[in-house]
Each structure stands twice: as structure tokens, then as C-alpha cells.
């Protein structure tokens, strides 16, 4: 107790000293002051103000469900037992915190109608002042790690509960550590959207409905037999179950809790549903059909799907794996039977915030709803939401459920009326899809431009890889000498020893290079060590090598991001995905994508740009216009005359050095300050080896011959014989081949569009790309008119004639029947005439006989 009190006194004393001299981080987080810093870089530069961690706080965990309920600790800040903590999120939602037995401050995350990083302000005086500042990451429930949410056991039973032959007890489980209580309540919360769609009165609403159970043991499991809801609660068809402490009154907002994912509440719907679920669902489906007819058409503004699975997986700037149908996780595609993988368009459409989903079968062909219930479907509301979130249809997850998923249950899962659903959610084929162009930087470093020009530039410094003034995109790259790792590892030692002598670091660096030279180990080559980028008003994202480790570090506006809890982050004007420490993908609203991959300590950076960037790029990756002849242009506009001259190429590369004013990089170490910030952005003293040495006595020559072969072998040989690293040569060869495969996967594909079967007929074949054939046939009793086989041609048109099925005709029989009928009529008419004449003759003869007798 005495130690804790002493620590608190020391902290308060430090705060007092900081305020006395006016150098405090209170209200200054992110700023650099006269004598100290409150910027994120201050920790590594060791120039933080004394109270930096007190006011610019870090939290653990840093993320949780957007439904709220996550308990997190405020690290390093000092609190007392009398502190009354209030935590304010996004400047408008407050929750009550608490101080634990170790005097650590805690906050509870609230329910938020948005995802991504939100501002966090913390008060210790019951909300009078909010002096501590941090950020909180709100995560889409579907993207949250399963360990952090309550799981519905046998989700299919929950999904179809109340339909024929589906009933019984339902079960859910959860991690008991997520709720700090001995007993818990199980509550149902519902979600709905009210107001006229696309009006200012359109709102989303979460509401507590009722408790399934109270004072249940917090043992991590709950089973119950569902009953139809009462008091009109069954009108709520979408919701989530929440487990929270029994100490809280029913429906208390923003308390520590764990939630299930949002789901269709089949298990609590009215008795009418259980009595005849198909009729109930059809009625709902028809009502949705009428509503859709009144809503604006969003289909014209969403992006077309890629034609093939290969394109969909390669176009990482615009499409990302749909977590509900992932080939890497066993292709469990509940809503898309027959598909093995689906992707979603990353960006929502600009006006209506709509989404696009594209699904593919095991052959790699796109699955269309006109052929299969498992086909690709567009979405009126993007599943992942879209900035600025908070209101429909941009609320992550729930807006999509209301307008796209519940209707699928009505029309397809709970009844057999999918034709209504697909009338409003038809698959878009790929006839308007345009593949992105790709460029890459790899190895020591080598470049392949958007138009396919290959060259090497081994300068040391910071350079513009690509910039587009029209699209407001800039991507920069930093290179370092291959022996730079040794210098960086010594930088910490040098920083300590040279604090009073600024030139000390340069002296030691020169000494190290001299020693290496004397040992015959000088390596006059470089490698990519960092890339930094931004678009328009987005956050600045930097991806760089971690010194001494085979991993990448991601920085957002100079602050390191941790991906230990989440692999996907919604940032300001940019998304970042990092499933492993060697794999980072950055995605911008224009559809530009940047892939950074690390292998054996060597970075490879691939840039993908959509067609809209055509004619609008310059830099080391060239002009993207389909013309390789004008790719290599100096920053002053001068065209490189001889692209095979390495010295002219070196001059070209050097011209694209950035300045301190335009640099996007972070300089948070003595090494980076001395090597890049306080030095020339292009090191003129570093002259690389321009040609590959050809010495049969070189001990690495035989390895180079074995490893380097085929197209691109010159890059591999350079990195082995100049870079002195067979490992690097191997990585270079693999990176080159991967890029060639990427370019192949992104090759434009010609589609002829969906081909319908003829009325009263059928078709075989559901692939509609160039070279594909579709066989057409008719049902029994019909004859085929037109082409029986149609082939998708190079011009995007189907071969042959339009096919139809007609009733068979028998002209000869009709003619013969007509002739026979006519002859029969003639015979009958003749017989009648002859019979009539005969009768007349008989009558005349009788009259003459009578007259003669009388006479």
C-alpha cells in the first residue's frame, strides 16, 4: 500500500512540475512542444514530456464489438480509489468506468452505430473535465474473433427454427471471463430501422425487448426451449442475445457484456409462423417485393463483378474475401450453395451506399442468380457499412440485414419464392468489369511498371513510386543499403553514446563501412525498407521493416498499429488488412490497392490501380497508359532515351527523390533522422554496382546458375552476385514469377453475358466467357428452332441464331386432309343435286300419268 501511495505522489509531483513550466501533454496530444514532445514518435526518440503516458493514453484491449460491452484497462495513467471515471466515445456517447483493486482505470465500450477508430476521452472527476485522450476500435460483429462473442450452437437450427421439422432446445456458449459476474441475465435486444428510406428521418434503433433468463450461473453455457414472443415483440425479426451481470437492471445500456452475432429471430416469431411458416414468409416476401418497387434503383451505380475467381482474388484494391464464403476456410457458403468462394466490393457505392457480392464455383466461373440460388447478389446496404456510418443504409451489418438478408429468409430460406428476391437482387455479369493494372518493386530493388517495363534502380534514399495529382494519390518508397541492418542494430548504442556529439553517429557509420570494405564485404546494393502512402484526405499509412525481425510494422499518422486483436481496420479514408506480420494490404476509396509482402527479410510491394488512373500517373512505376515507350520520365518531364543504360536509369531514379516537405515517412530513431531526414533524400555518395560481375571464380556463381533461370533471371543473378545473397536471389525469382502470375490472372476476359434457356426448353452450361459453349434443347412435344449449340465469340457475341422451341407442324397431312375433305364435300353436293333431280323427274312423271288418265 505504501509503495502504491509513493508512486502516486511521484506522478502527481511530475505533473505539477510539467504544468509549472508549461510543458504538459494535457490538451497537447499529437503536438511537439518546445522542450519535449507529445507525438507518438516521442517514445522511440526518448523526448516525451514527463506526463505523456498520463494524458496520451493506451488501452488494453484496444478493440471490441460495435455492440459494446467490452471492459478495457487504461494503461499507465494514475487513478485513485476516489476517482469517478467517465469514458466518452466519439464525443457524444458516455459510459461509466471504474477503478479496480490495483487502482487501474477501466472503461466499458458502448453500443456504436459505426466501425473503425473512434476518439476516446476519459474523465476522472465524474465528467467535469476530460483530460486523457486515446482511441477505441469498434469492430463489425461478423469480423470479430469468435472467442470474443457468444456462439450459437448449431446455427442452422437457430436459422430455421419454427419451420417444418425444426424445433427443440437451443444452446449458446461464451467465454465466462468476458462477463465479470457470478450470475448473469440473458437478454434479447432487437434492431429495426424506422422512417422513410433515404430521408432525413431514416433511423436505426437497438432496443431491449425482454429477458430469456435471470440470475443464471455464469458457467459459459445456456439452453432454452423457445416460445413465441408476446406483446407484439415478435414484430422484431432481427436482433442479438446479450449476456450481462445480474446486478444490472433489465436492459441497462452500455454495461460489460458479451453478445451473439445479429441474426434472424426465427425462434421467437409469432405462432402464425410456426403454424405455417411458408405462408407467413410468402406474405412477408410479397410485402418486401412491393417496398422494393418504391425504392430507388441502386444497381446502376455498383461495380461489376470480376469475371473469374482468379481476377476476384487478384483485384485486392477493390474486392475482399466475404467472411461467409471463404475458400481458405473450407468454403462453408450458407447463403450461396454451390459456390466455393465469394468476395465483396470493398467500397460502398457513392450515393446509395450499396454493396456488391460476387461468388464463384469450383471451376472459377461466376455463379449467377439466373442459374442458381447460390449466385452473386448485389446489396442495397453494404454489409460492412460505409462512412460516415451512424444512419441507414450505412450502419455496418444491421442495414444490410434489414434490406438484403431478412428478405432472403422470407423469399428463399423460409419459402420457395426466390424469383421475387432475384428480381430485385440479380447478379451483375462481368461485361463492364475492367481489370486493374499492376506494378511491382522487389529484390535489390527491381521495378516492373504498369505498362510492363523492367529495370533496376539501386539508389539509396526516399523516392516517389507513383503519384497522381488528379486522383490525389501518392506512394513513396525508402531504400537502404544491404548492410544497413547492421547500422540500425547499432543505432541504439550509438544514440546513447553520441547524445552530446551529433557527428558521432556518422563517424561510427563510416567506420563500420570501412571495416566491411577491408574485410571484402562491401555490398553496393540496396533494398526496399519502407513504403508510405495516402490518398486525398486519408490517414497516412506507412509499412516498414522491423529491424532485426522478419516482420512488418504498420503506422497510421506516425503511430504504430497493432494487429494482434484485429486483422482488418477501418481507418480514415483507407482500409488496412494484415492477417500476418508479413502480409499487409492497403485499400483506398478510388480502388487503388497496395500489397506489401515480406519474405526472408525482403520486401515486395505491388501497386494495383483501376482504369480510372489511366494517363494520370507518374513516378518510378511509370505512366499507366498502355504505352511502354513513355514510361520512364524524369521528374522534370524529360524522357529517358536509352532504357538499357544503367547509369541513365540511375539518373532517372534519382530525379524522383522526395523532399522533407513532401515526405510521408516517419523519422522516429536516430538512424532514420541521420540517414534520411538530416541528409540528402538521394544519397549521392552511394554508387551501386551497375552490371552483373561475371567471374567463374566467384563462389556464388554455381548457386546463381542453379537458382536463376528463365524470364527475369538477370534480376535473380544480380541479387546473388552483387547482393551476395542466394536467399535474396531466391526471393527475387519468386517475386518476379508471382508478379507474372498476377498479370496473367488480371488479363481481361471477354464475356458474352448470360444466355437464357428457350421457353419450353433447357440449357446445359453456365459459363459465359470466350470459348464457352452452351447446349440448348426443347422439352418433349416441341421442336427446336435456331441453334442447338451457341459459342461465346471473341467479339462478345453468341454464335448462331436465337433459339426457340415451337409446336411441331405436319403440312402434308394438313394438305391431304384438306383435299380429301374438299372431295368429300363435292361428292356429297353432287349426290344431293342428283337425288334432287331424280325426285323432280319422278314427280313430273307422276303428274303426266294422272293427266293422261284424266284425259
ZAMARGU-4260 file (C-alpha; in steps of 0.2 Angstrom, whole numbers, plus 5000, padded with zeros to 4 digits):
<rodrens>
0) 5000/5000/5000 | 5014/5012/5004 | 5023/5008/4988 | 5007/5012/4978 | 5005/5028/4988
5) 5023/5033/4984 | 5021/5030/4966 | 5005/5041/4965 | 5014/5055/4974 | 5029/5054/4962
10) 5017/5055/4947 | 5007/5070/4954 | 5024/5079/4958 | 5029/5076/4940 | 5013/5083/4933
15) 5015/5098/4944 | 5032/5101/4938 | 5026/5099/4920 | 5012/5112/4922 | 5023/5124/4931
20) 5035/5125/4916 | 5020/5124/4904 | 5027/5108/4895 | 5012/5096/4898 | 5003/5084/4886
25) 4987/5088/4894 | 4977/5095/4879 | 4993/5093/4868 | 4992/5075/4862 | 4999/5074/4845
30) 5009/5090/4846 | 5028/5094/4848 | 5031/5107/4862 | 5047/5117/4864 | 5057/5106/4876
35) 5048/5089/4874 | 5035/5080/4863 | 5018/5073/4864 | 5019/5065/4847 | 5018/5046/4845
40) 5036/5046/4840 | 5042/5053/4856 | 5044/5036/4865 | 5057/5029/4852 | 5065/5046/4851
45) 5065/5047/4870 | 5060/5065/4870 | 5042/5063/4878 | 5035/5076/4890 | 5035/5068/4908
50) 5016/5066/4908 | 5015/5059/4890 | 5008/5042/4895 | 4997/5050/4909 | 4987/5060/4896
55) 4990/5052/4879 | 4984/5035/4885 | 4985/5017/4878 | 4971/5005/4882 | 4970/4986/4883
60) 4961/4978/4874 | 4961/4991/4861 | 4946/4984/4851 | 4929/4976/4853 | 4912/4973/4846
65) 4902/4988/4839 | 4888/4981/4850 | 4898/4987/4865 | 4901/4979/4882 | 4920/4977/4882
70) 4929/4981/4898 | 4946/4988/4894 | 4960/4995/4905 | 4968/5012/4904 | 4987/5009/4904
75) 5000/5019/4913 | 4988/5033/4919 | 4986/5035/4938 | 4969/5035/4947 | 4964/5034/4965
80) 4951/5025/4974 | 4940/5041/4974 | 4942/5043/4955 | 4925/5044/4947 | 4928/5038/4929
85) 4918/5043/4914 | 4923/5037/4897 | 4917/5047/4882 | 4917/5040/4864 | 4916/5049/4848
90) 4912/5065/4858 | 4894/5060/4861 | 4892/5043/4870 | 4897/5041/4888 | 4899/5026/4899
95) 4903/5024/4917 | 4920/5017/4921 | 4928/5011/4937 | 4944/5009/4947 | 4949/4991/4951
100) 4958/4985/4967 | 4975/4989/4959 | 4970/5007/4956 | 4969/5004/4937 | 4956/5014/4927
105) 4943/5004/4917 | 4931/5009/4903 | 4916/5000/4896 | 4914/5002/4877 | 4896/5007/4871
110) 4885/5002/4858 | 4890/5011/4842 | 4882/5013/4825 | 4899/5013/4817 | 4915/5004/4815
115) 4933/5010/4815 | 4944/5020/4826 | 4934/5032/4837 | 4940/5046/4848 | 4941/5042/4867
120) 4941/5055/4881 | 4942/5050/4899 | 4937/5059/4915 | 4942/5055/4932 | 4931/5069/4940
125) 4914/5062/4935 | 4913/5071/4918 | 4918/5088/4923 | 4935/5088/4913 | 4941/5075/4900
130) 4960/5077/4901 | 4965/5060/4895 | 4964/5056/4876 | 4965/5039/4867 | 4956/5029/4853
135) 4945/5014/4853 | 4942/5002/4838 | 4924/4997/4835 | 4923/4981/4826 | 4909/4974/4814
140) 4901/4959/4824 | 4904/4947/4809 | 4923/4951/4809 | 4925/4949/4827 | 4935/4935/4833
145) 4924/4920/4839 | 4932/4920/4856 | 4925/4937/4859 | 4907/4934/4856 | 4893/4922/4862
150) 4892/4907/4850 | 4875/4900/4844 | 4877/4881/4844 | 4871/4873/4828 | 4867/4889/4819
155) 4856/4880/4806 | 4844/4876/4820 | 4843/4894/4825 | 4841/4899/4807 | 4826/4888/4803
160) 4818/4887/4820 | 4799/4885/4818 | 4799/4879/4800 | 4794/4861/4797 | 4803/4848/4807
165) 4815/4861/4815 | 4812/4864/4834 | 4819/4858/4851 | 4831/4866/4863 | 4843/4880/4858
170) 4860/4882/4865 | 4873/4896/4866 | 4891/4897/4874 | 4903/4911/4879 | 4919/4914/4887
175) 4915/4917/4906 | 4930/4929/4908 | 4921/4942/4896 | 4907/4945/4910 | 4914/4949/4927
180) 4900/4941/4937 | 4894/4925/4946 | 4877/4926/4939 | 4870/4933/4923 | 4855/4938/4914
185) 4851/4933/4896 | 4843/4947/4887 | 4836/4949/4869 | 4839/4965/4860 | 4830/4969/4844
190) 4835/4980/4829 | 4824/4989/4817 | 4825/5004/4805 | 4811/5017/4805 | 4807/5032/4795
195) 4805/5034/4776 | 4821/5026/4767 | 4833/5039/4761 | 4825/5053/4770 | 4832/5063/4785
200) 4820/5054/4796 | 4828/5037/4792 | 4835/5030/4809 | 4842/5014/4816 | 4837/5008/4833
205) 4843/4995/4845 | 4831/4991/4859 | 4830/4979/4874 | 4815/4968/4872 | 4814/4955/4886
210) 4825/4943/4896 | 4825/4925/4892 | 4833/4921/4910 | 4839/4930/4925 | 4851/4925/4939
215) 4859/4911/4928 | 4876/4904/4934 | 4890/4912/4923 | 4896/4895/4918 | 4898/4899/4899
220) 4883/4889/4893 | 4864/4892/4892 | 4850/4881/4884 | 4832/4885/4882 | 4816/4880/4873
225) 4810/4895/4863 | 4792/4901/4865 | 4783/4913/4853 | 4785/4931/4859 | 4771/4940/4867
230) 4766/4959/4867 | 4770/4962/4849 | 4788/4958/4852 | 4788/4945/4838 | 4787/4960/4826
235) 4806/4962/4829 | 4813/4950/4817 | 4832/4954/4819 | 4842/4955/4835 | 4855/4948/4846
240) 4856/4940/4863 | 4866/4949/4877 | 4874/4941/4892 | 4877/4953/4906 | 4879/4954/4925
245) 4863/4950/4935 | 4867/4965/4946 | 4861/4977/4932 | 4843/4981/4930 | 4835/4974/4914
250) 4840/4982/4898 | 4854/4993/4906 | 4864/5001/4892 | 4882/5000/4890 | 4887/4988/4903
255) 4900/4974/4902 | 4893/4961/4892 | 4895/4948/4878 | 4884/4947/4863 | 4879/4934/4850
260) 4880/4940/4832 | 4865/4948/4825 | 4853/4935/4817 | 4835/4932/4811 | 4824/4929/4826
265) 4815/4914/4819 | 4814/4906/4836 | 4804/4920/4844 | 4792/4924/4830 | 4773/4923/4832
270) 4763/4907/4832 | 4757/4910/4815 | 4774/4907/4809 | 4776/4890/4817 | 4758/4885/4811
275) 4763/4889/4793 | 4780/4896/4791 | 4779/4896/4771 | 4763/4905/4770 | 4769/4918/4783
280) 4786/4920/4774 | 4777/4922/4757 | 4767/4936/4764 | 4782/4945/4770 | 4791/4942/4754
285) 4777/4949/4744 | 4777/4965/4755 | 4796/4967/4753 | 4793/4965/4734 | 4781/4980/4734
290) 4793/4990/4745 | 4807/4987/4733 | 4797/4994/4719 | 4796/5010/4728 | 4814/5012/4732
295) 4827/5020/4720 | 4837/5008/4709 | 4854/5006/4716 | 4860/4993/4703 | 4867/5006/4690
300) 4880/5013/4702 | 4888/4997/4709 | 4904/4990/4702 | 4903/4975/4691 | 4909/4958/4697
305) 4926/4951/4691 | 4923/4938/4678 | 4934/4924/4686 | 4939/4918/4703 | 4957/4922/4699
310) 4953/4940/4695 | 4942/4942/4710 | 4956/4936/4722 | 4969/4946/4712 | 4960/4963/4712
315) 4964/4967/4731 | 4961/4985/4729 | 4943/4984/4726 | 4937/4967/4732 | 4940/4957/4748
320) 4935/4940/4754 | 4917/4938/4760 | 4919/4930/4778 | 4903/4920/4775 | 4911/4910/4760
325) 4929/4908/4760 | 4939/4895/4750 | 4953/4897/4763 | 4942/4891/4777 | 4933/4877/4769
330) 4920/4886/4758 | 4906/4885/4770 | 4894/4895/4760 | 4877/4895/4769 | 4869/4908/4759
335) 4877/4903/4742 | 4876/4884/4740 | 4886/4878/4725 | 4899/4892/4727 | 4916/4889/4734
340) 4922/4907/4737 | 4914/4925/4737 | 4921/4942/4738 | 4913/4959/4742 | 4917/4976/4734
345) 4927/4985/4747 | 4919/5002/4744 | 4901/5006/4745 | 4893/5015/4731 | 4894/5034/4732
350) 4875/5039/4733 | 4865/5024/4740 | 4879/5016/4750 | 4875/4999/4741 | 4887/4984/4740
355) 4892/4971/4728 | 4895/4952/4731 | 4902/4940/4718 | 4903/4922/4720 | 4912/4908/4710
360) 4911/4889/4708 | 4924/4876/4709 | 4929/4879/4690 | 4932/4898/4694 | 4917/4904/4685
365) 4905/4917/4692 | 4889/4910/4698 | 4873/4920/4693 | 4856/4920/4702 | 4848/4917/4685
370) 4856/4899/4686 | 4857/4896/4704 | 4851/4901/4721 | 4869/4902/4726 | 4873/4916/4714
375) 4881/4933/4716 | 4870/4946/4724 | 4871/4965/4725 | 4866/4973/4741 | 4855/4988/4744
380) 4866/4991/4760 | 4884/4986/4761 | 4887/4973/4774 | 4902/4982/4781 | 4893/4999/4781
385) 4902/5015/4774 | 4907/5032/4781 | 4900/5042/4789 | 4891/5027/4796 | 4878/5030/4811
390) 4862/5031/4800 | 4854/5019/4787 | 4859/5012/4775 | 4877/5015/4781 | 4875/5006/4798
395) 4888/4991/4797 | 4879/4975/4797 | 4862/4979/4803 | 4856/4989/4787 | 4862/4975/4776
400) 4852/4963/4787 | 4836/4973/4786 | 4836/4976/4767 | 4845/4961/4760 | 4846/4947/4772
405) 4829/4946/4780 | 4821/4947/4763 | 4832/4932/4758 | 4825/4922/4773 | 4807/4927/4768
410) 4808/4923/4749 | 4822/4909/4749 | 4825/4900/4765 | 4808/4900/4774 | 4798/4899/4757
415) 4802/4893/4740 | 4799/4910/4731 | 4817/4915/4726 | 4811/4923/4710 | 4804/4938/4719
420) 4821/4940/4728 | 4832/4939/4712 | 4820/4950/4703 | 4827/4964/4714 | 4844/4957/4718
425) 4850/4950/4701 | 4868/4945/4698 | 4878/4958/4688 | 4888/4949/4675 | 4906/4955/4671
430) 4904/4963/4654 | 4908/4980/4661 | 4922/4974/4673 | 4939/4981/4669 | 4954/4973/4677
435) 4967/4985/4687 | 4984/4987/4681 | 4999/4981/4692 | 5016/4987/4695 | 5029/4980/4707
440) 5045/4984/4717 | 5055/4969/4723 | 5073/4962/4727 | 5088/4974/4726 | 5076/4984/4720
445) 5070/4980/4703 | 5054/4988/4695 | 5041/4982/4683 | 5030/4997/4678 | 5011/4997/4675
450) 5015/4995/4656 | 5027/4981/4659 | 5044/4990/4658 | 5058/4980/4668 | 5073/4989/4675
455) 5083/4991/4691 | 5087/5006/4701 | 5098/5004/4716 | 5099/5021/4723 | 5099/5024/4742
460) 5086/5036/4749 | 5067/5040/4748 | 5058/5041/4731 | 5041/5043/4723 | 5035/5026/4717
465) 5019/5033/4710 | 5009/5049/4711 | 4993/5056/4703 | 4988/5074/4706 | 4971/5071/4698
470) 4967/5056/4710 | 4977/5064/4724 | 4986/5048/4727 | 5005/5047/4732 | 5015/5031/4736
475) 5033/5033/4741 | 5047/5021/4744 | 5063/5021/4755 | 5078/5011/4751 | 5093/5006/4762
480) 5110/4999/4759 | 5110/4980/4761 | 5122/4982/4776 | 5110/4995/4784 | 5103/4982/4795
485) 5120/4981/4805 | 5120/5000/4806 | 5102/5000/4813 | 5106/4987/4826 | 5120/4998/4832
490) 5109/5014/4832 | 5103/5012/4849 | 5120/5010/4856 | 5126/5025/4846 | 5111/5035/4851
495) 5116/5033/4870 | 5135/5036/4867 | 5133/5051/4855 | 5119/5061/4863 | 5132/5076/4866
500) 5141/5074/4849 | 5130/5075/4834 | 5143/5069/4821 | 5147/5054/4832 | 5134/5043/4823
505) 5141/5047/4805 | 5158/5043/4811 | 5154/5026/4818 | 5144/5023/4802 | 5159/5027/4791
510) 5170/5016/4802 | 5158/5001/4800 | 5158/5003/4781 | 5177/5005/4781 | 5179/4989/4792
515) 5167/4979/4780 | 5177/4986/4765 | 5193/4980/4772 | 5185/4963/4775 | 5179/4962/4757
520) 5161/4963/4762 | 5156/4979/4755 | 5139/4977/4746 | 5135/4991/4734 | 5117/4987/4733
525) 5100/4992/4741 | 5083/4985/4746 | 5066/4992/4749 | 5064/4995/4768 | 5048/5006/4769
530) 5033/5012/4759 | 5022/5026/4764 | 5005/5032/4756 | 4990/5042/4756 | 4975/5047/4745
535) 4966/5064/4746 | 4962/5067/4765 | 4965/5050/4771 | 4977/5044/4785 | 4995/5042/4780
540) 4999/5024/4781 | 5017/5018/4782 | 5023/5000/4781 | 5041/4996/4785 | 5053/4983/4790
545) 5056/4979/4809 | 5074/4980/4812 | 5081/4963/4817 | 5065/4954/4814 | 5056/4946/4799
550) 5041/4956/4801 | 5032/4972/4795 | 5026/4986/4805 | 5011/4997/4800 | 5010/5015/4806
555) 4995/5027/4805 | 4999/5045/4805 | 5016/5040/4813 | 5008/5029/4826 | 5011/5011/4826
560) 4996/5000/4824 | 4994/4983/4832 | 4986/4969/4823 | 4986/4957/4837 | 4967/4958/4840
565) 4960/4963/4823 | 4967/4959/4806 | 4956/4972/4797 | 4955/4990/4802 | 4943/5004/4795
570) 4954/5020/4796 | 4950/5037/4790 | 4949/5036/4771 | 4958/5020/4770 | 4957/5001/4775
575) 4971/4991/4781 | 4971/4972/4781 | 4986/4962/4789 | 4982/4944/4793 | 5000/4940/4797
580) 5015/4950/4802 | 5022/4948/4784 | 5007/4952/4774 | 4999/4970/4773 | 4986/4976/4760
585) 4981/4994/4760 | 4965/4999/4751 | 4959/5017/4746 | 4942/5023/4740 | 4947/5025/4722
590) 4950/5007/4721 | 4969/5008/4722 | 4977/4994/4732 | 4995/4992/4739 | 5001/4975/4744
595) 5017/4973/4754 | 5024/4956/4757 | 5039/4951/4767 | 5049/4935/4764 | 5066/4932/4771
600) 5068/4950/4776 | 5065/4956/4758 | 5050/4967/4755 | 5040/4966/4739 | 5027/4980/4735
605) 5014/4978/4722 | 5003/4993/4717 | 4986/4990/4708 | 4977/5004/4700 | 4960/5004/4692
610) 4957/5010/4674 | 4952/5027/4680 | 4970/5031/4684 | 4975/5029/4665 | 4985/5044/4659
615) 4986/5051/4677 | 5002/5043/4685 | 5020/5047/4686 | 5035/5041/4696 | 5046/5026/4696
620) 5032/5015/4692 | 5029/5024/4676 | 5014/5031/4666 | 4999/5020/4666 | 4993/5022/4648
625) 4997/5005/4639 | 5012/5013/4630 | 5028/5006/4637 | 5038/5019/4627 | 5035/5034/4638
630) 5035/5025/4655 | 5052/5031/4661 | 5051/5050/4663 | 5062/5061/4674 | 5053/5072/4687
635) 5057/5087/4676 | 5047/5079/4661 | 5062/5073/4651 | 5061/5056/4643 | 5074/5043/4646
640) 5082/5040/4629 | 5092/5024/4632 | 5082/5012/4644 | 5096/4999/4643 | 5109/5011/4650
645) 5110/5008/4669 | 5118/5025/4673 | 5104/5034/4663 | 5092/5024/4673 | 5101/5029/4689
650) 5099/5047/4685 | 5080/5044/4681 | 5078/5036/4698 | 5087/5049/4707 | 5076/5063/4700
655) 5061/5056/4709 | 5069/5059/4727 | 5056/5067/4738 | 5059/5082/4749 | 5057/5084/4768
660) 5041/5094/4764 | 5033/5081/4753 | 5040/5066/4763 | 5026/5054/4771 | 5039/5044/4781
665) 5041/5043/4800 | 5058/5048/4807 | 5057/5040/4825 | 5075/5035/4828 | 5092/5042/4827
670) 5097/5031/4812 | 5082/5037/4802 | 5085/5056/4807 | 5103/5055/4802 | 5102/5044/4787
675) 5086/5052/4779 | 5079/5067/4787 | 5095/5077/4790 | 5103/5070/4774 | 5100/5071/4756
680) 5085/5061/4751 | 5095/5053/4737 | 5112/5049/4744 | 5124/5055/4730 | 5139/5046/4738
685) 5131/5029/4736 | 5136/5022/4719 | 5129/5005/4716 | 5136/4991/4705 | 5128/4994/4688
690) 5132/4977/4680 | 5132/4959/4685 | 5150/4953/4688 | 5155/4938/4678 | 5168/4929/4687
695) 5169/4910/4686 | 5180/4910/4702 | 5165/4918/4712 | 5160/4905/4725 | 5142/4910/4722
700) 5142/4908/4703 | 5137/4890/4703 | 5122/4894/4715 | 5117/4908/4704 | 5116/4896/4689
705) 5106/4884/4698 | 5093/4896/4706 | 5092/4909/4692 | 5084/4903/4676 | 5070/4908/4663
710) 5062/4925/4662 | 5069/4938/4674 | 5084/4928/4678 | 5095/4944/4677 | 5087/4951/4692
715) 5090/4935/4702 | 5108/4934/4696 | 5111/4952/4701 | 5104/4949/4719 | 5115/4934/4721
720) 5131/4940/4713 | 5130/4959/4719 | 5119/4957/4734 | 5130/4942/4739 | 5114/4933/4745
725) 5107/4917/4737 | 5092/4919/4749 | 5089/4936/4741 | 5090/4929/4724 | 5078/4915/4728
730) 5065/4928/4734 | 5068/4939/4719 | 5065/4925/4707 | 5049/4920/4717 | 5043/4938/4717
735) 5046/4940/4699 | 5036/4924/4695 | 5022/4929/4707 | 5020/4946/4698 | 5019/4937/4681
740) 5006/4926/4688 | 4996/4941/4694 | 4997/4949/4677 | 4990/4933/4670 | 4976/4932/4682
745) 4971/4950/4679 | 4971/4948/4660 | 4955/4955/4653 | 4942/4941/4649 | 4928/4943/4636
750) 4910/4939/4642 | 4895/4937/4631 | 4883/4939/4646 | 4870/4927/4652 | 4861/4916/4640
755) 4843/4911/4644 | 4836/4894/4640 | 4822/4894/4627 | 4804/4894/4633 | 4798/4876/4634
760) 4817/4871/4634 | 4833/4870/4644 | 4851/4873/4643 | 4867/4864/4648 | 4882/4876/4653
765) 4883/4891/4665 | 4899/4898/4659 | 4898/4913/4648 | 4916/4918/4644 | 4925/4917/4627
770) 4926/4900/4620 | 4912/4893/4632 | 4898/4883/4623 | 4880/4882/4629 | 4869/4867/4623
775) 4851/4871/4621 | 4836/4858/4619 | 4817/4858/4620 | 4805/4848/4631 | 4795/4834/4624
780) 4782/4839/4611 | 4792/4854/4605 | 4804/4856/4591 | 4820/4867/4592 | 4821/4882/4580
785) 4838/4890/4579 | 4855/4885/4585 | 4857/4870/4597 | 4874/4875/4602 | 4880/4893/4604
790) 4898/4898/4607 | 4904/4914/4616 | 4915/4923/4602 | 4929/4935/4603 | 4918/4949/4599
795) 4907/4946/4614 | 4893/4939/4605 | 4885/4922/4605 | 4887/4912/4589 | 4872/4905/4579
800) 4854/4911/4579 | 4842/4914/4593 | 4835/4898/4599 | 4816/4894/4602 | 4805/4879/4605
805) 4790/4878/4594 | 4775/4866/4592 | 4778/4853/4578 | 4769/4855/4562 | 4763/4842/4548
810) 4759/4852/4532 | 4757/4836/4521 | 4744/4829/4532 | 4735/4845/4533 | 4735/4847/4514
815) 4730/4829/4511 | 4716/4831/4524 | 4710/4847/4516 | 4710/4839/4498 | 4700/4824/4505
820) 4688/4835/4514 | 4685/4845/4499 | 4682/4830/4488 | 4670/4823/4501 | 4661/4839/4500
825) 4660/4839/4481 | 4653/4821/4482 | 4640/4825/4495 | 4635/4840/4485 | 4634/4831/4469
830) 4624/4817/4477 | 4612/4829/4484 | 4610/4838/4467 | 4607/4821/4458 | 4595/4815/4471
835) 4585/4831/4469 | 4584/4830/4450 | 4579/4812/4451 | 4565/4817/4463 | 4559/4830/4452
840) 4558/4818/4437 | 4548/4806/4447 | 4536/4819/4452 | 4534/4826/4434 | 4531/4808/4428
845) 4518/4805/4441 | 4509/4821/4436 | 4509/4816/4417 | 4502/4799/4421 | 4487/4807/4431
850) 4484/4819/4417 | 4483/4805/4404 | 4471/4795/4414 | 4460/4810/4416 | 4461/4814/4398
</rodrens>
